[in-house]
Amino acid sequence: MSYPRPWASQISLPPSLPLRTLTLVRVWLYGDSGSIDVRELRFFLEKMGVFPSTDQIATLMEQLDLNSDGEISWEEFWIW
């Protein structure tokens, strides 16, 4: 399989991950930047049937965006 990001081939995902989680992971592997911002987080949560409030999105960003750069990287997600 050809991966758009060099590091993507090194990621081993547990087969027990829920489909919704795998969908979100796919965003990181095949997205334009390799990370997601608050707008993309909301979009993909909504696509997965989760409709968070603005406050809930802000809380998620605070918890996941460890370096406070406004984006959640694969590494930040995986640590979480």
C-alpha atoms as an extended CHARMM CRD file, in Angstrom:
* protein
*
        80  EXT
         1         1  MET       CA              0.0000000000        0.0000000000        0.0000000000  PROA      1               0.0000000000
         2         2  SER       CA              1.2530000000        3.4670000000       -0.8360000000  PROA      2               0.0000000000
         3         3  TYR       CA              1.0040000000        6.0210000000        1.9790000000  PROA      3               0.0000000000
         4         4  PRO       CA              0.7920000000        9.7720000000        1.3440000000  PROA      4               0.0000000000
         5         5  ARG       CA              2.9060000000       10.4710000000        4.4430000000  PROA      5               0.0000000000
         6         6  PRO       CA              6.2370000000        8.7440000000        5.1360000000  PROA      6               0.0000000000
         7         7  TRP       CA              5.3520000000        8.0710000000        8.7500000000  PROA      7               0.0000000000
         8         8  ALA       CA              1.9490000000        6.5690000000        7.9410000000  PROA      8               0.0000000000
         9         9  SER       CA              3.3910000000        3.1770000000        7.0450000000  PROA      9               0.0000000000
        10        10  GLN       CA              4.9480000000        2.9430000000       10.5220000000  PROA      10              0.0000000000
        11        11  ILE       CA              1.6330000000        3.2200000000       12.3700000000  PROA      11              0.0000000000
        12        12  SER       CA              0.1490000000        0.0030000000       13.6380000000  PROA      12              0.0000000000
        13        13  LEU       CA             -3.4880000000        0.4010000000       14.6140000000  PROA      13              0.0000000000
        14        14  PRO       CA             -5.1220000000       -2.0850000000       16.9660000000  PROA      14              0.0000000000
        15        15  PRO       CA             -7.8750000000       -4.0110000000       15.1380000000  PROA      15              0.0000000000
        16        16  SER       CA            -10.2440000000       -3.3710000000       18.0430000000  PROA      16              0.0000000000
        17        17  LEU       CA            -10.5000000000        0.3780000000       17.3800000000  PROA      17              0.0000000000
        18        18  PRO       CA            -14.1070000000        1.4270000000       16.7400000000  PROA      18              0.0000000000
        19        19  LEU       CA            -14.9690000000        2.3430000000       13.1600000000  PROA      19              0.0000000000
        20        20  ARG       CA            -15.5590000000        5.9720000000       14.1650000000  PROA      20              0.0000000000
        21        21  THR       CA            -12.0520000000        6.1870000000       15.5960000000  PROA      21              0.0000000000
        22        22  LEU       CA            -10.5700000000        4.6320000000       12.4700000000  PROA      22              0.0000000000
        23        23  THR       CA            -12.4340000000        7.2100000000       10.3840000000  PROA      23              0.0000000000
        24        24  LEU       CA            -10.8720000000       10.0170000000       12.3940000000  PROA      24              0.0000000000
        25        25  VAL       CA             -7.4360000000        8.3970000000       12.1510000000  PROA      25              0.0000000000
        26        26  ARG       CA             -7.8430000000        8.2150000000        8.3750000000  PROA      26              0.0000000000
        27        27  VAL       CA             -8.2200000000       12.0040000000        8.3380000000  PROA      27              0.0000000000
        28        28  TRP       CA             -4.7500000000       12.3450000000        9.8420000000  PROA      28              0.0000000000
        29        29  LEU       CA             -3.2220000000        9.8230000000        7.4610000000  PROA      29              0.0000000000
        30        30  TYR       CA             -4.7280000000       11.2590000000        4.2860000000  PROA      30              0.0000000000
        31        31  GLY       CA             -5.5380000000       14.8650000000        5.1610000000  PROA      31              0.0000000000
        32        32  ASP       CA             -3.7100000000       17.8200000000        3.6880000000  PROA      32              0.0000000000
        33        33  SER       CA             -1.7390000000       18.8340000000        6.7700000000  PROA      33              0.0000000000
        34        34  GLY       CA             -1.4430000000       15.6700000000        8.8340000000  PROA      34              0.0000000000
        35        35  SER       CA             -3.2730000000       17.4230000000       11.6760000000  PROA      35              0.0000000000
        36        36  ILE       CA             -6.7260000000       18.8510000000       12.2410000000  PROA      36              0.0000000000
        37        37  ASP       CA             -7.8600000000       22.2540000000       13.4530000000  PROA      37              0.0000000000
        38        38  VAL       CA            -10.9880000000       23.1410000000       15.4190000000  PROA      38              0.0000000000
        39        39  ARG       CA            -13.1200000000       23.4980000000       12.2760000000  PROA      39              0.0000000000
        40        40  GLU       CA            -12.0480000000       20.0900000000       10.9790000000  PROA      40              0.0000000000
        41        41  LEU       CA            -12.5610000000       18.5220000000       14.4200000000  PROA      41              0.0000000000
        42        42  ARG       CA            -16.1530000000       19.7750000000       14.5080000000  PROA      42              0.0000000000
        43        43  PHE       CA            -16.8000000000       18.6500000000       10.9200000000  PROA      43              0.0000000000
        44        44  PHE       CA            -15.5560000000       15.1210000000       11.4910000000  PROA      44              0.0000000000
        45        45  LEU       CA            -17.2770000000       14.7140000000       14.8550000000  PROA      45              0.0000000000
        46        46  GLU       CA            -20.5290000000       15.7480000000       13.2110000000  PROA      46              0.0000000000
        47        47  LYS       CA            -19.9240000000       13.2960000000       10.3520000000  PROA      47              0.0000000000
        48        48  MET       CA            -19.5870000000       10.5890000000       12.9990000000  PROA      48              0.0000000000
        49        49  GLY       CA            -22.9210000000       11.5800000000       14.5590000000  PROA      49              0.0000000000
        50        50  VAL       CA            -21.5240000000       13.5980000000       17.4720000000  PROA      50              0.0000000000
        51        51  PHE       CA            -22.7840000000       17.1900000000       17.7170000000  PROA      51              0.0000000000
        52        52  PRO       CA            -20.6870000000       18.9860000000       20.3430000000  PROA      52              0.0000000000
        53        53  SER       CA            -21.3750000000       22.4840000000       21.5970000000  PROA      53              0.0000000000
        54        54  THR       CA            -18.8350000000       25.2620000000       21.0990000000  PROA      54              0.0000000000
        55        55  ASP       CA            -17.7660000000       24.8370000000       24.7310000000  PROA      55              0.0000000000
        56        56  GLN       CA            -17.3030000000       21.0920000000       24.2780000000  PROA      56              0.0000000000
        57        57  ILE       CA            -15.1470000000       21.6440000000       21.1870000000  PROA      57              0.0000000000
        58        58  ALA       CA            -13.0410000000       24.1740000000       23.1210000000  PROA      58              0.0000000000
        59        59  THR       CA            -12.5980000000       21.6630000000       25.9440000000  PROA      59              0.0000000000
        60        60  LEU       CA            -11.5690000000       18.9460000000       23.4930000000  PROA      60              0.0000000000
        61        61  MET       CA             -9.0240000000       21.2550000000       21.9090000000  PROA      61              0.0000000000
        62        62  GLU       CA             -7.6040000000       22.1320000000       25.3310000000  PROA      62              0.0000000000
        63        63  GLN       CA             -7.2580000000       18.4460000000       26.1700000000  PROA      63              0.0000000000
        64        64  LEU       CA             -5.8830000000       17.2750000000       22.8230000000  PROA      64              0.0000000000
        65        65  ASP       CA             -3.7960000000       20.1990000000       21.5400000000  PROA      65              0.0000000000
        66        66  LEU       CA             -0.8780000000       19.6490000000       23.8960000000  PROA      66              0.0000000000
        67        67  ASN       CA              1.4280000000       22.2520000000       22.3400000000  PROA      67              0.0000000000
        68        68  SER       CA             -1.3650000000       24.8530000000       21.9320000000  PROA      68              0.0000000000
        69        69  ASP       CA             -0.6640000000       25.4590000000       18.2460000000  PROA      69              0.0000000000
        70        70  GLY       CA             -4.3600000000       25.3260000000       17.3060000000  PROA      70              0.0000000000
        71        71  GLU       CA             -4.1100000000       21.9020000000       15.6710000000  PROA      71              0.0000000000
        72        72  ILE       CA             -4.2320000000       18.3210000000       16.8750000000  PROA      72              0.0000000000
        73        73  SER       CA             -1.4160000000       16.2640000000       15.4210000000  PROA      73              0.0000000000
        74        74  TRP       CA             -1.3830000000       12.4870000000       15.1270000000  PROA      74              0.0000000000
        75        75  GLU       CA              1.0930000000       12.3410000000       17.9990000000  PROA      75              0.0000000000
        76        76  GLU       CA             -1.1430000000       14.4440000000       20.2570000000  PROA      76              0.0000000000
        77        77  PHE       CA             -4.1470000000       12.2770000000       19.4250000000  PROA      77              0.0000000000
        78        78  TRP       CA             -2.2480000000        9.0550000000       20.0700000000  PROA      78              0.0000000000
        79        79  ILE       CA             -0.9910000000       10.2720000000       23.4650000000  PROA      79              0.0000000000
        80        80  TRP       CA             -4.5530000000       11.1620000000       24.4230000000  PROA      80              0.0000000000
